[in-house]
């Protein structure tokens, strides 16, 4: 019998799901677990691209990837995400501008998706994607459990929020308390200056 454990209630609890019938299968989001290479196909973890090499009763006719303008948040080494605090004025415009300079992917919280500032494939969290970049910059994200579930594997986290008590600061390696509409333009300008100095050296 297959027993699958999954989070519920915003990641506060876990529930065991019992599968008593056959066939039995479980799926996981990207970056939640590291794939283990093994010669035993009964216990192997396969990438989607490998499925076509397995003898199955089904046939993959065509794989269609949805095109969008942002890099894939699940595969990028740098991710900049906006939350409710960035969902006004030119908040996300600034995020995209900084991301373009840094070669980063743009993501967001559930609130950002619900307000149509990002598309579903850019949503990070329990109901979105789990990411594991080398650097994650959270802009205007408070740090709800639902969102934290999607960033637990990030190597370095920088949080920008005007609320000194925002939960995200407890998980951040670097916390910046302040107005994102003042901080982001300064980061964009400073990034240009640093790049110019590197070229001169």
C-alpha beads as a LAMMPS data file, in Angstrom:
LAMMPS data file: protein, C-alpha beads

201 atoms
200 bonds

1 atom types
1 bond types

-500.0 500.0 xlo xhi
-500.0 500.0 ylo yhi
-500.0 500.0 zlo zhi

Masses

1 110.0

Atoms # bond

1 1 1 0.000 0.000 0.000
2 1 1 1.301 3.426 -0.974
3 1 1 1.305 6.042 1.797
4 1 1 1.922 9.631 0.693
5 1 1 2.538 12.412 3.210
6 1 1 1.585 15.901 2.076
7 1 1 1.290 19.303 3.784
8 1 1 -2.107 20.861 4.438
9 1 1 -3.570 23.977 6.077
10 1 1 -0.844 26.209 4.646
11 1 1 1.948 23.847 5.655
12 1 1 0.999 23.844 9.348
13 1 1 -0.033 20.166 9.337
14 1 1 0.775 17.031 7.369
15 1 1 -1.677 14.326 6.311
16 1 1 -1.081 10.714 5.253
17 1 1 -2.940 9.760 2.067
18 1 1 -3.498 6.000 1.653
19 1 1 -3.637 4.464 -1.827
20 1 1 -5.027 0.921 -1.656
21 1 1 -5.733 0.294 -5.341
22 1 1 -3.446 -0.219 -8.343
23 1 1 -1.673 1.213 -10.233
24 1 1 -0.047 3.384 -7.567
25 1 1 1.851 6.596 -8.315
26 1 1 2.888 9.773 -6.522
27 1 1 4.256 13.035 -7.930
28 1 1 6.316 15.796 -6.312
29 1 1 7.066 19.379 -7.248
30 1 1 10.423 20.351 -8.693
31 1 1 13.237 21.054 -6.179
32 1 1 11.418 19.417 -3.248
33 1 1 13.652 16.323 -3.347
34 1 1 16.945 15.554 -5.006
35 1 1 16.669 12.771 -7.590
36 1 1 18.535 9.586 -6.672
37 1 1 20.166 7.747 -9.538
38 1 1 19.701 3.971 -9.345
39 1 1 19.748 0.940 -11.633
40 1 1 16.647 -0.472 -9.968
41 1 1 13.767 0.847 -12.091
42 1 1 11.223 -0.201 -9.456
43 1 1 12.643 2.437 -7.104
44 1 1 14.051 4.953 -9.569
45 1 1 13.212 8.650 -9.861
46 1 1 12.851 9.769 -13.476
47 1 1 12.854 13.162 -15.092
48 1 1 9.927 13.886 -17.402
49 1 1 12.287 13.621 -20.373
50 1 1 13.156 10.040 -19.369
51 1 1 9.582 8.779 -19.372
52 1 1 9.620 8.129 -23.090
53 1 1 12.477 5.626 -22.614
54 1 1 10.446 3.422 -20.261
55 1 1 8.226 0.649 -21.571
56 1 1 4.740 1.924 -20.842
57 1 1 1.248 1.109 -22.024
58 1 1 0.780 4.757 -22.914
59 1 1 2.406 6.847 -25.610
60 1 1 3.539 10.474 -25.324
61 1 1 2.370 12.082 -28.559
62 1 1 3.559 15.636 -27.999
63 1 1 4.860 17.855 -25.199
64 1 1 3.791 21.510 -25.363
65 1 1 5.501 24.119 -23.199
66 1 1 3.606 27.304 -22.456
67 1 1 5.601 30.324 -23.560
68 1 1 5.952 33.388 -21.351
69 1 1 8.343 36.301 -21.085
70 1 1 9.923 35.409 -17.741
71 1 1 12.667 32.874 -17.030
72 1 1 11.619 29.674 -15.263
73 1 1 11.668 30.332 -11.500
74 1 1 12.246 26.629 -10.788
75 1 1 15.444 26.487 -12.865
76 1 1 17.044 29.919 -12.393
77 1 1 20.016 30.569 -10.128
78 1 1 18.640 34.003 -9.195
79 1 1 14.960 34.694 -8.493
80 1 1 13.358 38.016 -7.571
81 1 1 9.771 37.798 -6.353
82 1 1 7.162 40.369 -5.436
83 1 1 4.396 40.152 -2.883
84 1 1 1.398 42.206 -1.890
85 1 1 3.631 45.176 -1.069
86 1 1 4.792 45.331 -4.717
87 1 1 1.270 45.078 -6.145
88 1 1 0.817 48.791 -6.682
89 1 1 2.240 51.676 -8.665
90 1 1 5.321 50.465 -10.565
91 1 1 6.423 47.824 -8.040
92 1 1 6.632 44.918 -10.460
93 1 1 8.044 47.126 -13.211
94 1 1 11.002 47.816 -10.912
95 1 1 11.325 44.102 -10.106
96 1 1 11.448 43.222 -13.819
97 1 1 13.993 45.973 -14.429
98 1 1 16.323 44.685 -11.708
99 1 1 15.805 41.082 -12.812
100 1 1 16.767 41.929 -16.392
101 1 1 20.043 43.468 -15.228
102 1 1 20.839 40.513 -12.948
103 1 1 19.735 37.799 -15.369
104 1 1 17.146 36.687 -12.842
105 1 1 13.724 35.087 -13.062
106 1 1 10.691 36.974 -11.773
107 1 1 8.227 35.280 -9.454
108 1 1 5.637 36.248 -6.914
109 1 1 3.395 35.264 -4.054
110 1 1 -0.175 34.001 -4.274
111 1 1 -1.435 37.562 -3.754
112 1 1 0.589 38.750 -6.759
113 1 1 -0.930 35.977 -8.893
114 1 1 -4.467 36.701 -7.713
115 1 1 -4.006 40.361 -8.628
116 1 1 -2.689 39.333 -12.094
117 1 1 0.818 40.761 -11.662
118 1 1 2.284 37.336 -12.525
119 1 1 1.037 34.197 -14.263
120 1 1 0.530 30.830 -12.542
121 1 1 3.903 29.423 -13.626
122 1 1 5.605 32.292 -11.764
123 1 1 3.806 31.703 -8.464
124 1 1 6.059 30.493 -5.642
125 1 1 4.740 28.635 -2.635
126 1 1 2.735 25.616 -1.581
127 1 1 0.149 26.113 -4.338
128 1 1 2.795 27.281 -6.795
129 1 1 6.377 26.212 -7.436
130 1 1 9.109 25.156 -5.044
131 1 1 12.403 26.822 -5.936
132 1 1 16.053 26.299 -5.008
133 1 1 18.106 29.163 -6.487
134 1 1 21.485 30.326 -5.247
135 1 1 19.933 33.736 -4.507
136 1 1 16.327 34.630 -3.743
137 1 1 15.215 38.248 -3.302
138 1 1 11.782 38.682 -1.708
139 1 1 10.301 42.127 -2.328
140 1 1 7.248 43.163 -0.326
141 1 1 6.570 39.574 0.754
142 1 1 5.508 39.159 4.380
143 1 1 6.492 35.494 4.650
144 1 1 3.316 33.470 5.171
145 1 1 3.736 29.714 5.736
146 1 1 2.271 29.012 2.308
147 1 1 5.047 31.015 0.636
148 1 1 7.837 29.799 2.922
149 1 1 7.067 26.218 1.867
150 1 1 8.249 27.119 -1.626
151 1 1 11.555 28.791 -0.683
152 1 1 12.886 26.448 2.011
153 1 1 15.655 25.157 -0.295
154 1 1 17.017 28.575 -1.364
155 1 1 20.744 28.982 -0.608
156 1 1 20.616 32.715 0.206
157 1 1 17.571 34.867 0.901
158 1 1 17.426 38.664 0.840
159 1 1 14.180 40.197 2.107
160 1 1 12.985 43.760 1.472
161 1 1 9.986 44.867 3.517
162 1 1 8.858 48.018 5.300
163 1 1 7.522 45.995 8.250
164 1 1 10.335 45.201 10.677
165 1 1 8.179 42.427 12.173
166 1 1 7.506 40.648 8.877
167 1 1 7.997 36.857 9.353
168 1 1 10.194 36.677 6.223
169 1 1 13.035 38.319 8.163
170 1 1 13.325 35.256 10.424
171 1 1 14.334 33.177 7.388
172 1 1 16.376 35.776 5.506
173 1 1 20.167 35.863 5.423
174 1 1 19.967 39.612 4.792
175 1 1 17.007 41.769 5.754
176 1 1 16.424 45.296 4.448
177 1 1 13.753 47.328 6.232
178 1 1 12.473 50.154 4.084
179 1 1 10.316 51.355 1.215
180 1 1 10.823 49.111 -1.824
181 1 1 9.994 52.036 -4.135
182 1 1 13.110 53.779 -2.824
183 1 1 15.319 50.722 -2.394
184 1 1 14.831 49.069 -5.806
185 1 1 15.708 52.152 -7.911
186 1 1 18.843 52.541 -5.770
187 1 1 19.780 48.861 -6.304
188 1 1 19.243 49.220 -10.063
189 1 1 21.464 52.304 -10.178
190 1 1 24.146 50.752 -7.953
191 1 1 24.139 47.566 -10.059
192 1 1 24.942 49.630 -13.163
193 1 1 27.755 51.374 -11.306
194 1 1 29.265 48.085 -10.141
195 1 1 29.162 46.631 -13.655
196 1 1 30.903 49.720 -15.075
197 1 1 33.641 49.511 -12.417
198 1 1 34.191 45.815 -13.156
199 1 1 34.670 46.578 -16.864
200 1 1 37.171 49.341 -16.064
201 1 1 39.228 46.984 -13.913

Bonds

1 1 1 2
2 1 2 3
3 1 3 4
4 1 4 5
5 1 5 6
6 1 6 7
7 1 7 8
8 1 8 9
9 1 9 10
10 1 10 11
11 1 11 12
12 1 12 13
13 1 13 14
14 1 14 15
15 1 15 16
16 1 16 17
17 1 17 18
18 1 18 19
19 1 19 20
20 1 20 21
21 1 21 22
22 1 22 23
23 1 23 24
24 1 24 25
25 1 25 26
26 1 26 27
27 1 27 28
28 1 28 29
29 1 29 30
30 1 30 31
31 1 31 32
32 1 32 33
33 1 33 34
34 1 34 35
35 1 35 36
36 1 36 37
37 1 37 38
38 1 38 39
39 1 39 40
40 1 40 41
41 1 41 42
42 1 42 43
43 1 43 44
44 1 44 45
45 1 45 46
46 1 46 47
47 1 47 48
48 1 48 49
49 1 49 50
50 1 50 51
51 1 51 52
52 1 52 53
53 1 53 54
54 1 54 55
55 1 55 56
56 1 56 57
57 1 57 58
58 1 58 59
59 1 59 60
60 1 60 61
61 1 61 62
62 1 62 63
63 1 63 64
64 1 64 65
65 1 65 66
66 1 66 67
67 1 67 68
68 1 68 69
69 1 69 70
70 1 70 71
71 1 71 72
72 1 72 73
73 1 73 74
74 1 74 75
75 1 75 76
76 1 76 77
77 1 77 78
78 1 78 79
79 1 79 80
80 1 80 81
81 1 81 82
82 1 82 83
83 1 83 84
84 1 84 85
85 1 85 86
86 1 86 87
87 1 87 88
88 1 88 89
89 1 89 90
90 1 90 91
91 1 91 92
92 1 92 93
93 1 93 94
94 1 94 95
95 1 95 96
96 1 96 97
97 1 97 98
98 1 98 99
99 1 99 100
100 1 100 101
101 1 101 102
102 1 102 103
103 1 103 104
104 1 104 105
105 1 105 106
106 1 106 107
107 1 107 108
108 1 108 109
109 1 109 110
110 1 110 111
111 1 111 112
112 1 112 113
113 1 113 114
114 1 114 115
115 1 115 116
116 1 116 117
117 1 117 118
118 1 118 119
119 1 119 120
120 1 120 121
121 1 121 122
122 1 122 123
123 1 123 124
124 1 124 125
125 1 125 126
126 1 126 127
127 1 127 128
128 1 128 129
129 1 129 130
130 1 130 131
131 1 131 132
132 1 132 133
133 1 133 134
134 1 134 135
135 1 135 136
136 1 136 137
137 1 137 138
138 1 138 139
139 1 139 140
140 1 140 141
141 1 141 142
142 1 142 143
143 1 143 144
144 1 144 145
145 1 145 146
146 1 146 147
147 1 147 148
148 1 148 149
149 1 149 150
150 1 150 151
151 1 151 152
152 1 152 153
153 1 153 154
154 1 154 155
155 1 155 156
156 1 156 157
157 1 157 158
158 1 158 159
159 1 159 160
160 1 160 161
161 1 161 162
162 1 162 163
163 1 163 164
164 1 164 165
165 1 165 166
166 1 166 167
167 1 167 168
168 1 168 169
169 1 169 170
170 1 170 171
171 1 171 172
172 1 172 173
173 1 173 174
174 1 174 175
175 1 175 176
176 1 176 177
177 1 177 178
178 1 178 179
179 1 179 180
180 1 180 181
181 1 181 182
182 1 182 183
183 1 183 184
184 1 184 185
185 1 185 186
186 1 186 187
187 1 187 188
188 1 188 189
189 1 189 190
190 1 190 191
191 1 191 192
192 1 192 193
193 1 193 194
194 1 194 195
195 1 195 196
196 1 196 197
197 1 197 198
198 1 198 199
199 1 199 200
200 1 200 201
